[in-house]
Amino acid sequence: MNSFALTSMLCLAVLLPLFAPSLSQEQPKYCPAPDIPRKGSCGSNGLRECVLLVLGQYPASKMPSKIRCINVGKNKSKCTSSIVCG
């Protein structure tokens, strides 16, 4: 194999993966998921508990993201997130 062919194949192998994902797939559209109420304030474990609640609520195909714990009153909080929609 001559050096031109080898160099061309190497360049193609390096450059193709950079463009292939953007050409073959659209980015999913995310929408706010319904809030999940929880007892107690967020505290130090609130985010971890919200992650577990949200991941238990939605299948992996919904790809939950932006999971947060938000205090909404005395000893009350809610878990918010975004999921793939449409």
All heavy atoms as an XYZ file, in Angstrom:
633
protein
N       0.850     -1.165      0.000
C       0.000      0.000      0.000
C       0.901      1.235      0.000
O       1.832      1.325      0.783
C      -0.895     -0.038      1.241
C      -2.034      0.926      1.182
S      -3.052      0.890      2.684
C      -4.140     -0.465      2.342
N       0.609      2.165     -0.874
C       1.481      3.345     -0.938
C       1.169      4.316      0.210
O       0.149      4.229      0.878
C       1.392      4.018     -2.312
C       0.040      4.641     -2.577
O      -0.668      4.994     -1.645
N      -0.318      4.788     -3.828
N       2.054      5.237      0.429
C       1.923      6.143      1.572
C       0.743      7.102      1.424
O       0.131      7.488      2.420
C       3.217      6.926      1.778
O       3.478      7.746      0.659
N       0.375      7.474      0.197
C      -0.776      8.362     -0.003
C      -2.062      7.683      0.449
O      -2.879      8.282      1.142
C      -0.876      8.779     -1.475
C      -2.093      9.627     -1.751
C      -2.135     10.945     -1.339
C      -3.200      9.092     -2.385
C      -3.246     11.728     -1.567
C      -4.325      9.856     -2.619
C      -4.348     11.190     -2.211
N      -2.239      6.439      0.060
C      -3.441      5.699      0.450
C      -3.496      5.505      1.962
O      -4.556      5.648      2.581
C      -3.490      4.357     -0.262
N      -2.380      5.196      2.557
C      -2.326      5.003      3.998
C      -2.636      6.311      4.737
O      -3.407      6.327      5.692
C      -0.944      4.482      4.401
C      -0.766      4.097      5.855
C      -1.769      3.018      6.245
C       0.643      3.627      6.110
N      -2.070      7.409      4.258
C      -2.325      8.714      4.870
C      -3.795      9.107      4.716
O      -4.410      9.609      5.648
C      -1.423      9.795      4.240
O      -0.069      9.390      4.369
C      -1.626     11.136      4.898
N      -4.370      8.854      3.549
C      -5.781      9.173      3.312
C      -6.682      8.370      4.233
O      -7.641      8.907      4.803
C      -6.148      8.891      1.855
O      -5.408      9.712      0.994
N      -6.416      7.096      4.396
C      -7.233      6.256      5.276
C      -7.106      6.692      6.726
O      -8.087      6.704      7.467
C      -6.837      4.791      5.114
C      -7.296      4.205      3.788
S      -6.748      2.523      3.463
C      -7.116      1.666      4.926
N      -5.918      7.077      7.135
C      -5.700      7.541      8.493
C      -6.461      8.838      8.754
O      -7.117      8.990      9.784
C      -4.206      7.733      8.756
C      -3.815      8.162     10.169
C      -4.274      7.136     11.179
C      -2.320      8.370     10.259
N      -6.414      9.768      7.821
C      -7.154     11.034      7.956
C      -8.651     10.773      8.022
O      -9.363     11.380      8.828
C      -6.833     11.975      6.802
S      -5.173     12.672      6.891
N      -9.142      9.889      7.203
C     -10.560      9.554      7.200
C     -10.964      8.923      8.529
O     -12.010      9.256      9.087
C     -10.871      8.606      6.038
C     -12.326      8.258      5.834
C     -13.138      9.502      5.498
C     -12.460      7.236      4.721
N     -10.136      8.044      9.048
C     -10.430      7.388     10.322
C     -10.463      8.386     11.476
O     -11.206      8.220     12.433
C      -9.404      6.293     10.593
N      -9.666      9.440     11.389
C      -9.627     10.450     12.447
C     -10.774     11.441     12.304
O     -11.412     11.826     13.280
C      -8.272     11.189     12.449
C      -8.300     12.390     13.368
C      -7.158     10.227     12.838
N     -11.084     11.867     11.093
C     -12.076     12.915     10.880
C     -13.525     12.415     10.855
O     -14.427     13.133     11.272
C     -11.780     13.666      9.581
C     -10.481     14.468      9.578
C     -10.242     15.097      8.215
C     -10.503     15.531     10.655
N     -13.781     11.231     10.383
C     -15.152     10.740     10.256
C     -15.910     10.711     11.577
O     -17.056     11.172     11.638
C     -15.159      9.361      9.584
C     -16.544      8.816      9.236
C     -17.252      9.754      8.269
C     -16.423      7.425      8.647
N     -15.337     10.219     12.673
C     -16.079     10.224     13.936
C     -16.439     11.618     14.432
O     -17.396     11.774     15.185
C     -15.129      9.533     14.918
C     -14.229      8.728     14.073
C     -14.090      9.494     12.787
N     -15.696     12.628     14.019
C     -16.015     13.991     14.449
C     -17.309     14.497     13.831
O     -18.026     15.293     14.426
C     -14.871     14.942     14.088
C     -13.532     14.671     14.758
C     -12.478     15.629     14.223
C     -13.656     14.794     16.261
N     -17.629     14.043     12.629
C     -18.806     14.522     11.921
C     -19.971     13.546     11.962
O     -21.116     13.945     11.837
C     -18.458     14.832     10.465
C     -17.462     15.943     10.334
C     -16.145     15.671      9.997
C     -17.828     17.252     10.580
C     -15.221     16.692      9.885
C     -16.910     18.279     10.483
C     -15.600     18.007     10.131
N     -19.726     12.290     12.133
C     -20.770     11.268     12.055
C     -21.901     11.478     13.060
O     -23.071     11.418     12.679
C     -20.165      9.875     12.191
N     -21.651     11.739     14.353
C     -22.773     11.911     15.275
C     -23.670     13.079     14.916
O     -24.881     12.991     15.019
C     -22.098     12.139     16.625
C     -20.750     11.561     16.488
C     -20.382     11.745     15.026
N     -23.092     14.174     14.463
C     -23.917     15.337     14.145
C     -24.716     15.130     12.864
O     -25.747     15.752     12.670
C     -23.048     16.590     14.029
O     -22.130     16.438     12.965
N     -24.280     14.272     11.994
C     -24.994     14.026     10.757
C     -26.078     12.973     10.904
O     -27.072     12.993     10.193
C     -24.012     13.583      9.657
C     -22.964     14.607      9.245
C     -21.994     13.979      8.253
C     -23.616     15.822      8.629
N     -25.912     12.051     11.826
C     -26.822     10.914     11.887
C     -27.931     11.055     12.920
O     -28.938     10.364     12.820
C     -26.035      9.639     12.164
O     -25.429      9.719     13.438
N     -27.795     11.906     13.917
C     -28.794     11.977     14.978
C     -29.145     13.420     15.309
O     -28.286     14.282     15.337
C     -28.272     11.310     16.247
C     -28.053      9.841     16.111
C     -27.500      9.245     17.408
O     -27.040      9.969     18.275
N     -27.557      7.946     17.522
N     -30.425     13.622     15.606
C     -30.855     14.916     16.107
C     -30.682     14.930     17.620
O     -30.733     13.898     18.261
C     -32.337     15.133     15.799
C     -32.652     15.325     14.347
C     -34.135     15.592     14.148
O     -34.817     15.998     15.110
O     -34.600     15.382     13.038
N     -30.522     16.110     18.182
C     -30.470     16.229     19.627
C     -31.889     16.081     20.170
O     -32.834     16.630     19.601
C     -29.891     17.581     20.030
C     -28.446     17.766     19.655
C     -27.549     16.802     20.406
O     -27.784     16.516     21.571
N     -26.539     16.297     19.733
N     -32.070     15.349     21.255
C     -33.423     15.197     21.809
C     -33.923     16.514     22.386
O     -33.137     17.347     22.839
C     -33.243     14.154     22.905
C     -31.803     14.174     23.246
C     -31.073     14.617     22.014
N     -35.236     16.693     22.350
C     -35.863     17.881     22.924
C     -36.255     17.567     24.364
O     -36.887     16.550     24.636
C     -37.096     18.267     22.119
C     -37.804     19.478     22.668
C     -39.032     19.827     21.869
C     -39.729     21.009     22.518
N     -41.012     21.298     21.901
N     -35.869     18.433     25.286
C     -36.186     18.244     26.697
C     -37.305     19.184     27.127
O     -37.366     20.333     26.693
C     -34.950     18.502     27.564
C     -33.989     17.346     27.585
C     -33.005     17.222     26.621
C     -34.085     16.380     28.567
C     -32.124     16.150     26.637
C     -33.215     15.303     28.594
C     -32.238     15.197     27.630
O     -31.378     14.134     27.645
N     -38.191     18.678     27.987
C     -39.285     19.455     28.565
C     -39.252     19.270     30.077
O     -38.774     18.239     30.567
C     -40.629     18.957     28.048
S     -40.852     19.131     26.281
N     -39.802     20.228     30.831
C     -39.862     20.053     32.286
C     -40.755     18.860     32.639
O     -41.842     18.702     32.074
C     -40.479     21.354     32.786
C     -40.300     22.327     31.673
C     -40.288     21.536     30.410
N     -40.291     18.046     33.554
C     -41.094     16.921     34.054
C     -41.975     17.426     35.190
O     -41.642     18.429     35.838
C     -40.179     15.815     34.546
N     -43.084     16.751     35.456
C     -43.893     17.137     36.623
C     -43.060     17.038     37.906
O     -42.255     16.123     38.063
C     -45.027     16.108     36.628
C     -45.107     15.616     35.221
C     -43.698     15.663     34.704
N     -43.265     17.992     38.795
C     -42.541     17.994     40.066
C     -42.925     16.770     40.892
O     -44.060     16.290     40.832
C     -42.860     19.253     40.874
C     -42.360     20.515     40.190
O     -41.473     20.415     39.314
O     -42.860     21.601     40.544
N     -41.980     16.297     41.678
C     -42.230     15.185     42.597
C     -42.091     15.741     44.008
O     -40.997     16.116     44.436
C     -41.224     14.038     42.378
C     -41.320     13.512     40.950
C     -41.464     12.922     43.399
C     -40.259     12.490     40.587
N     -43.223     15.836     44.757
C     -43.143     16.381     46.114
C     -42.455     15.383     47.051
O     -42.517     14.172     46.841
C     -44.600     16.588     46.510
C     -45.380     15.688     45.623
C     -44.585     15.488     44.378
N     -41.800     15.916     48.066
C     -41.177     15.060     49.071
C     -41.259     15.733     50.430
O     -41.363     16.963     50.521
C     -39.732     14.704     48.703
C     -38.812     15.861     48.498
C     -37.428     15.453     48.025
N     -36.680     14.626     48.939
C     -35.925     15.094     49.927
N     -35.839     16.395     50.150
N     -35.263     14.264     50.704
N     -41.251     14.924     51.480
C     -41.289     15.448     52.849
C     -39.880     15.815     53.268
O     -38.911     15.187     52.857
C     -41.858     14.403     53.800
C     -43.313     14.087     53.551
C     -43.807     13.033     54.503
C     -45.256     12.690     54.192
N     -45.750     11.619     55.056
N     -39.772     16.833     54.080
C     -38.482     17.268     54.585
C     -37.807     18.251     53.646
O     -38.141     18.354     52.470
N     -36.858     18.983     54.214
C     -36.114     19.930     53.398
C     -35.049     19.189     52.595
O     -34.765     18.019     52.848
C     -35.468     20.997     54.286
O     -34.528     20.384     55.144
N     -34.474     19.874     51.659
C     -33.463     19.243     50.799
C     -32.261     18.775     51.603
O     -31.834     17.634     51.465
C     -33.028     20.202     49.696
S     -34.334     20.536     48.505
N     -31.722     19.631     52.430
C     -30.586     19.244     53.254
C     -29.431     18.675     52.449
O     -29.302     18.902     51.249
N     -28.590     17.888     53.109
C     -27.405     17.351     52.444
C     -27.706     16.131     51.578
O     -26.936     15.794     50.683
C     -26.338     16.995     53.486
O     -26.844     15.998     54.356
N     -28.823     15.446     51.831
C     -29.172     14.254     51.049
C     -30.275     14.492     50.029
O     -30.671     13.565     49.320
C     -29.602     13.103     51.974
C     -28.455     12.556     52.772
O     -27.324     12.517     52.297
N     -28.731     12.146     53.999
N     -30.808     15.691     49.957
C     -31.945     15.966     49.086
C     -31.690     15.688     47.621
O     -32.513     15.049     46.950
N     -30.572     16.135     47.121
C     -30.277     15.922     45.706
C     -30.138     14.439     45.399
O     -30.685     13.942     44.415
C     -29.013     16.670     45.283
C     -28.592     16.469     43.825
C     -29.696     16.910     42.871
C     -27.307     17.197     43.534
N     -29.440     13.716     46.256
C     -29.266     12.275     46.043
C     -30.616     11.559     46.049
O     -30.902     10.720     45.202
C     -28.354     11.685     47.118
C     -28.040     10.212     46.904
C     -27.110      9.681     47.988
N     -27.718      9.640     49.299
C     -28.519      8.665     49.732
N     -28.802      7.656     48.958
N     -29.033      8.709     50.935
N     -31.478     11.926     46.992
C     -32.803     11.318     47.063
C     -33.641     11.687     45.839
O     -34.388     10.858     45.317
C     -33.504     11.728     48.351
C     -32.874     11.090     49.579
C     -33.510     11.555     50.877
O     -34.610     12.145     50.850
O     -32.892     11.314     51.939
N     -33.523     12.915     45.365
C     -34.256     13.318     44.168
C     -33.777     12.545     42.942
O     -34.589     12.133     42.115
C     -34.113     14.824     43.929
S     -35.221     15.821     44.955
N     -32.488     12.354     42.831
C     -31.967     11.575     41.703
C     -32.582     10.182     41.717
O     -33.053      9.682     40.689
C     -30.421     11.515     41.742
C     -29.900     10.470     40.771
C     -29.838     12.878     41.429
N     -32.618      9.552     42.893
C     -33.201      8.209     42.988
C     -34.699      8.218     42.674
O     -35.197      7.324     41.986
C     -32.944      7.628     44.374
C     -31.480      7.362     44.720
C     -31.341      6.905     46.170
C     -30.888      6.327     43.777
N     -35.414      9.226     43.163
C     -36.851      9.321     42.890
C     -37.132      9.519     41.401
O     -38.000      8.855     40.827
C     -37.479     10.481     43.681
C     -37.711     10.256     45.164
C     -38.114     11.568     45.842
C     -38.797      9.212     45.367
N     -36.411     10.438     40.792
C     -36.639     10.742     39.375
C     -36.262      9.549     38.499
O     -36.997      9.180     37.586
C     -35.879     12.017     38.951
C     -35.908     12.210     37.451
C     -36.473     13.241     39.651
N     -35.109      8.933     38.787
C     -34.701      7.782     37.983
C     -35.646      6.603     38.170
O     -35.816      5.795     37.261
C     -33.265      7.382     38.318
C     -32.193      8.395     37.920
C     -30.815      7.901     38.338
C     -32.225      8.676     36.424
N     -36.282      6.506     39.328
C     -37.279      5.462     39.555
C     -38.611      5.762     38.893
O     -39.394      4.854     38.605
N     -38.869      7.030     38.643
C     -40.143      7.463     38.060
C     -40.179      7.322     36.540
O     -41.226      7.037     35.963
C     -40.395      8.934     38.442
C     -41.675      9.532     37.927
C     -42.882      9.089     38.724
O     -42.765      8.754     39.892
N     -44.035      9.082     38.105
N     -39.055      7.540     35.873
C     -39.027      7.582     34.412
C     -38.103      6.511     33.843
O     -37.046      6.240     34.408
C     -38.570      8.965     33.928
C     -39.497     10.062     34.370
C     -39.153     10.898     35.418
C     -40.730     10.234     33.751
C     -40.025     11.894     35.847
C     -41.592     11.230     34.173
C     -41.236     12.050     35.218
O     -42.095     13.019     35.642
N     -38.475      5.941     32.704
C     -37.594      4.948     32.065
C     -36.346      5.629     31.491
O     -36.330      6.843     31.269
C     -38.458      4.353     30.961
C     -39.448      5.424     30.633
C     -39.704      6.149     31.926
N     -35.342      4.841     31.221
C     -34.082      5.377     30.693
C     -34.287      6.099     29.366
O     -33.564      7.033     29.044
C     -33.063      4.254     30.530
N     -35.290      5.707     28.597
C     -35.541      6.340     27.299
C     -35.932      7.811     27.444
O     -35.795      8.583     26.509
C     -36.627      5.588     26.536
O     -37.848      5.613     27.254
N     -36.406      8.206     28.625
C     -36.753      9.616     28.875
C     -35.532     10.445     29.255
O     -35.600     11.654     29.352
C     -37.814      9.734     29.971
C     -39.173      9.228     29.551
C     -39.765     10.134     28.505
C     -41.176      9.749     28.164
N     -41.751     10.614     27.146
N     -34.403      9.803     29.492
C     -33.123     10.444     29.804
C     -33.257     11.636     30.754
O     -32.963     12.776     30.388
C     -32.422     10.873     28.517
C     -32.098      9.726     27.600
S     -31.042     10.119     26.191
C     -31.899     11.411     25.336
N     -33.724     11.405     31.989
C     -33.877     12.522     32.930
C     -32.565     13.288     33.121
O     -31.488     12.699     33.172
C     -34.284     11.838     34.235
C     -34.809     10.508     33.843
C     -34.076     10.128     32.594
N     -32.685     14.604     33.188
C     -31.514     15.450     33.399
C     -31.920     16.670     34.215
O     -33.099     16.876     34.502
C     -30.902     15.875     32.064
O     -31.777     16.729     31.390
N     -30.950     17.473     34.569
C     -31.171     18.706     35.347
C     -32.006     18.442     36.603
O     -32.937     19.190     36.911
C     -31.832     19.784     34.486
C     -30.987     20.208     33.311
C     -31.665     21.295     32.515
C     -30.825     21.652     31.299
N     -31.499     22.626     30.451
N     -31.678     17.384     37.312
C     -32.415     17.017     38.521
C     -31.976     17.940     39.655
O     -30.789     18.143     39.882
C     -32.148     15.542     38.880
C     -32.612     14.634     37.739
C     -32.842     15.174     40.191
C     -32.206     13.192     37.864
N     -32.985     18.500     40.341
C     -32.714     19.435     41.440
C     -33.666     19.176     42.585
O     -34.770     18.690     42.383
C     -32.908     20.879     40.970
C     -31.938     21.299     39.889
C     -32.189     22.715     39.421
N     -32.104     23.652     40.543
C     -32.697     24.843     40.568
N     -33.413     25.238     39.544
N     -32.567     25.634     41.590
N     -33.248     19.547     43.774
C     -34.105     19.532     44.957
C     -34.349     20.989     45.338
O     -33.398     21.769     45.448
C     -33.429     18.776     46.101
S     -34.476     18.647     47.575
N     -35.615     21.347     45.509
C     -35.963     22.736     45.823
C     -36.838     22.761     47.075
O     -37.870     22.074     47.129
C     -36.721     23.390     44.643
C     -35.835     23.396     43.403
C     -37.170     24.804     45.006
C     -36.537     23.869     42.149
N     -36.433     23.548     48.069
C     -37.246     23.723     49.268
C     -38.455     24.578     48.919
O     -38.330     25.613     48.257
C     -36.433     24.393     50.375
C     -35.361     23.484     50.935
O     -35.598     22.309     51.177
N     -34.179     24.027     51.134
N     -39.645     24.147     49.375
C     -40.863     24.901     49.068
C     -41.642     25.287     50.323
O     -42.746     25.788     50.229
C     -41.786     24.115     48.106
C     -41.149     23.996     46.746
C     -42.150     22.755     48.657
N     -41.110     25.065     51.464
C     -41.774     25.425     52.715
C     -41.067     24.740     53.865
O     -40.064     24.048     53.687
N     -41.636     24.947     55.056
C     -41.033     24.329     56.226
C     -41.208     22.815     56.129
O     -42.333     22.315     56.039
C     -41.696     24.869     57.489
C     -40.993     24.480     58.738
C     -41.570     25.187     59.938
C     -40.742     24.846     61.162
N     -41.204     25.592     62.324
N     -40.097     22.101     56.118
C     -40.083     20.637     56.027
C     -40.786     20.104     54.779
O     -41.404     19.039     54.804
C     -40.688     20.002     57.282
C     -39.793     20.189     58.486
O     -38.574     20.138     58.372
N     -40.390     20.437     59.635
N     -40.724     20.858     53.697
C     -41.275     20.410     52.424
C     -40.291     20.751     51.318
O     -39.626     21.775     51.361
C     -42.611     21.087     52.114
C     -43.747     20.695     53.017
C     -45.021     21.381     52.575
C     -46.157     21.040     53.520
N     -47.396     21.752     53.138
N     -40.229     19.904     50.330
C     -39.375     20.161     49.166
C     -39.952     19.427     47.970
O     -40.909     18.656     48.096
C     -37.931     19.720     49.436
O     -37.873     18.346     49.739
N     -39.381     19.691     46.804
C     -39.822     19.007     45.598
C     -38.621     18.713     44.723
O     -37.600     19.406     44.780
C     -40.853     19.823     44.840
C     -40.317     21.131     44.280
C     -41.404     21.900     43.556
C     -40.863     23.233     43.023
N     -41.904     23.988     42.318
N     -38.765     17.687     43.921
C     -37.723     17.323     42.960
C     -38.167     17.802     41.598
O     -39.302     17.543     41.175
C     -37.523     15.806     42.942
S     -37.086     15.104     44.548
N     -37.311     18.509     40.919
C     -37.600     18.963     39.565
C     -36.585     18.336     38.617
O     -35.461     18.001     39.004
C     -37.539     20.492     39.443
O     -36.210     20.929     39.715
C     -38.513     21.164     40.409
N     -36.983     18.196     37.360
C     -36.084     17.622     36.352
C     -36.615     17.922     34.961
O     -37.714     18.474     34.810
C     -35.961     16.102     36.549
O     -37.222     15.487     36.370
N     -35.839     17.548     33.979
C     -36.260     17.635     32.581
C     -36.168     16.235     31.997
O     -35.292     15.451     32.359
C     -35.346     18.569     31.799
O     -35.465     19.885     32.274
N     -37.112     15.928     31.075
C     -37.121     14.636     30.405
C     -37.319     14.841     28.909
O     -37.785     15.891     28.467
C     -38.221     13.708     30.950
C     -39.602     14.362     30.837
C     -37.939     13.283     32.383
C     -40.771     13.464     31.190
N     -36.941     13.847     28.142
C     -37.137     13.910     26.696
C     -38.641     13.906     26.415
O     -39.391     13.115     26.983
C     -36.450     12.711     26.012
C     -36.817     12.647     24.546
C     -34.949     12.816     26.171
N     -39.057     14.794     25.549
C     -40.483     14.868     25.182
C     -40.605     14.915     23.667
O     -39.640     15.150     22.951
C     -41.127     16.093     25.802
S     -40.337     17.643     25.364
N     -41.828     14.713     23.215
C     -42.142     14.820     21.797
C     -41.376     13.983     20.945
O     -40.770     13.610     20.193
